[in-house]
Amino acid sequence: MTTATLRLATPTPFEKSLQHLARALSRHVDRRIAARAERRELALDMLREQQARKQDPRAVDLALAQLGLPLR
């Protein structure tokens, strides 16, 4: 009777493999979430930097001149 009770209390090999799979899947999802958050932070930093940069009014004229096109 004790053996039967103990056997019912422990997870089966299938349940153990499901637990292992769940842990692995959870780790994978956590890594993806962290990577996505990092990419988002980098993108926001780049956007802030671009918006903070002053636009040079002569930049278009210089680019047109380098291409050999007439100025505006």
Wavefront OBJ file of the C-alpha trace (Angstrom):
o trace
v 0.000 0.000 0.000
v 2.819 2.420 0.826
v 4.520 1.788 -2.512
v 1.316 2.501 -4.408
v 0.773 5.748 -2.508
v 4.343 6.927 -3.065
v 4.168 6.053 -6.709
v 1.036 8.164 -7.145
v 2.672 11.119 -5.410
v 5.704 11.307 -7.720
v 5.429 12.633 -11.267
v 5.500 10.156 -14.110
v 8.310 10.309 -16.682
v 5.891 11.982 -19.091
v 4.996 14.614 -16.490
v 8.695 15.178 -15.784
v 9.365 15.724 -19.471
v 6.416 18.128 -19.680
v 7.808 20.074 -16.709
v 11.222 20.199 -18.370
v 9.645 21.390 -21.625
v 7.647 24.050 -19.764
v 10.790 25.350 -18.026
v 12.713 25.433 -21.316
v 9.850 27.212 -23.079
v 9.577 29.710 -20.241
v 13.323 30.471 -20.435
v 13.053 30.912 -24.207
v 10.109 33.306 -23.900
v 11.869 35.289 -21.155
v 14.954 35.687 -23.379
v 12.801 36.856 -26.302
v 10.982 39.375 -24.113
v 14.286 40.733 -22.791
v 15.773 40.971 -26.297
v 12.679 42.758 -27.603
v 12.799 45.228 -24.688
v 16.472 45.894 -25.392
v 15.808 46.483 -29.098
v 12.938 48.809 -28.199
v 15.168 50.817 -25.852
v 17.828 51.137 -28.552
v 15.250 52.269 -31.093
v 13.838 54.842 -28.679
v 17.341 56.135 -27.909
v 18.095 56.479 -31.610
v 14.797 58.268 -32.199
v 15.448 60.686 -29.321
v 18.919 61.355 -30.692
v 17.578 62.063 -34.174
v 14.896 64.382 -32.830
v 17.372 66.224 -30.616
v 19.822 66.839 -33.462
v 19.501 70.249 -35.064
v 18.714 70.160 -38.734
v 21.227 71.990 -40.889
v 19.319 74.189 -43.358
v 22.224 73.961 -45.803
v 22.291 70.141 -45.794
v 19.894 69.856 -48.736
v 21.836 72.428 -50.745
v 25.110 70.618 -50.041
v 23.628 67.256 -51.048
v 22.255 68.745 -54.289
v 25.613 70.368 -55.037
v 27.441 67.076 -54.514
v 25.102 65.406 -56.971
v 25.701 68.187 -59.475
v 22.102 69.331 -59.452
v 21.024 72.958 -59.378
v 20.458 74.490 -55.961
v 16.984 75.336 -54.778
l 1 2 3 4 5 6 7 8 9 10 11 12 13 14 15 16 17 18 19 20 21 22 23 24 25 26 27 28 29 30 31 32 33 34 35 36 37 38 39 40 41 42 43 44 45 46 47 48 49 50 51 52 53 54 55 56 57 58 59 60 61 62 63 64 65 66 67 68 69 70 71 72
